[in-house]
């Protein structure tokens, strides 16, 4: 395959960025998208040019580090992570636009790499449970109804990639935050922080500068792990419950 790549290049957070055009040839349809970028970078290095910086780690669709907007879609044309997107999804001769996540809360570090530490701070605000030190409790010591376990597991699948923010026209982080809140709030182990968790995490989300949610649904469409849009409704219910309970104290 021969492809034309239009790649966002930006030296650092303070520099002006622009799209640069590159031609790559000999790309196998069996390559992953990141392997294709590796090929581009090998050619750039051999020419003495600066390679394109992009984020990656496991390359197995687990860690969420890969984060690219490809032809206007977060993670590209398939509902998967960028690292699991293969070049068979494109045709010989295609022009592919490659950009970083676009959100004020995700500043560009270099080229296609953005700072997603805002997500870490949201989790630090309440994405944990009170657990006593010592040996692990017996597995059946705290029964969890299967519907609750399934609900928690569905939300625990969120890998924090940020595709929901990149896809949202408002740059909202509601789907990510709701997944982290709902995952723990439905479990008995998460009950001690149930109210403070939702209040603190939502407050931190707002402080980070993410946009407001208008329920356009683009976040759920782009999510590679299928976190449902109803997750946001669940978080809103938790937030209302917590505010009412706190106001009565």
Residue pairs with C-beta under 8 A, 6 or more apart in sequence:
1 25
1 26
1 27
1 28
1 29
1 87
1 90
1 91
1 92
1 93
2 23
2 24
2 25
2 26
2 27
2 92
2 93
3 23
3 24
3 25
3 27
3 36
3 90
3 92
3 93
3 94
3 95
3 96
4 21
4 22
4 23
4 93
4 94
4 95
4 96
5 21
5 22
5 23
5 24
5 40
5 95
5 96
5 98
6 19
6 20
6 21
6 95
6 96
6 97
6 98
7 19
7 20
7 21
7 22
7 40
7 52
7 98
7 111
7 112
8 17
8 18
8 19
8 20
8 98
8 99
8 100
8 111
8 112
9 17
9 18
9 19
9 20
9 52
9 111
10 16
10 17
10 18
10 100
10 108
10 110
10 111
11 110
12 109
12 110
13 107
13 108
13 109
13 115
17 108
19 97
19 99
22 40
22 44
24 36
24 39
24 40
24 43
26 39
27 36
27 39
27 87
28 87
29 86
29 87
29 88
30 86
30 87
30 88
31 39
31 86
31 87
32 59
32 83
32 84
32 85
32 86
32 87
33 68
33 70
33 76
33 82
33 83
33 85
33 86
33 87
34 54
34 56
34 59
34 66
34 82
34 83
36 87
37 52
37 54
37 98
40 51
40 52
41 51
41 52
44 50
44 51
44 52
45 51
52 111
52 112
53 109
53 110
53 111
53 112
53 113
54 66
54 68
54 111
54 112
54 113
55 65
55 66
55 67
55 112
55 113
55 114
56 65
56 66
56 83
57 63
57 65
57 66
58 65
58 83
59 66
59 83
60 83
60 84
61 80
61 81
61 83
61 84
61 159
61 224
62 159
63 159
64 81
64 159
64 160
64 161
64 162
65 161
66 75
66 81
66 82
66 83
66 161
67 75
67 82
67 100
67 101
67 112
67 114
67 116
67 161
67 162
67 163
67 166
68 75
68 76
68 82
68 98
68 99
68 100
68 112
69 97
69 98
69 99
69 100
69 101
69 102
69 166
70 76
70 77
70 82
70 85
70 96
70 97
70 98
71 77
71 96
71 97
72 97
73 167
73 222
74 101
74 163
74 164
74 166
74 167
74 222
75 81
75 82
75 85
75 161
75 163
75 222
75 224
76 82
76 85
76 89
77 85
77 89
78 84
78 85
78 89
79 222
79 224
79 226
80 224
81 159
81 161
81 224
84 224
90 96
98 112
99 112
100 106
100 108
100 111
100 112
100 113
100 114
101 114
101 116
101 162
101 165
101 166
102 166
102 171
103 114
103 162
103 165
103 166
103 171
103 210
103 211
104 171
104 209
104 211
105 118
105 165
105 171
105 173
105 208
105 209
105 210
106 114
106 115
106 116
106 118
106 162
106 165
106 166
107 114
107 115
108 114
108 115
109 115
114 162
116 160
116 162
118 173
118 208
118 209
118 210
119 160
119 162
119 173
119 176
121 204
121 208
122 173
122 176
122 177
122 180
122 201
122 204
122 205
122 208
123 160
123 180
123 201
124 204
125 200
125 201
125 203
125 204
126 181
126 193
126 196
126 197
126 198
126 199
126 200
126 201
126 204
127 180
127 181
127 184
127 197
127 201
128 184
128 193
129 184
129 187
129 189
129 190
129 192
129 193
130 192
130 193
131 189
142 188
142 189
144 152
144 187
144 188
148 186
148 187
151 182
151 186
152 182
152 183
152 184
152 186
152 187
154 226
154 227
154 228
155 178
155 179
155 180
155 182
155 183
155 227
155 231
156 179
156 183
157 179
157 225
157 226
157 227
158 175
158 176
158 179
158 180
158 183
158 223
158 225
158 227
159 224
159 225
160 176
161 224
162 176
163 219
163 222
163 223
163 224
164 172
164 173
164 174
164 175
164 176
164 219
164 220
164 222
164 223
164 227
165 171
165 172
165 173
165 176
165 210
165 219
166 222
167 218
167 219
167 221
167 222
168 211
168 213
168 216
168 218
168 219
169 214
169 216
169 218
170 211
170 212
170 213
170 214
170 216
171 210
171 211
172 210
172 211
172 212
172 213
172 214
172 219
173 205
173 208
173 210
174 205
174 210
174 213
174 219
174 232
174 235
175 219
175 220
175 223
175 227
175 229
175 231
175 232
177 201
177 202
177 205
177 235
178 227
178 231
178 232
178 234
178 235
179 227
179 231
180 201
181 197
181 198
181 201
181 202
181 234
181 235
181 238
182 231
182 234
182 235
182 238
183 190
184 190
184 193
184 197
185 194
185 197
185 198
185 238
190 197
194 238
194 242
195 241
195 242
195 245
195 246
196 242
198 235
198 238
198 239
198 242
199 239
199 242
199 243
199 246
202 235
202 239
213 232
215 229
215 232
217 229
219 229
220 226
220 227
220 228
220 229
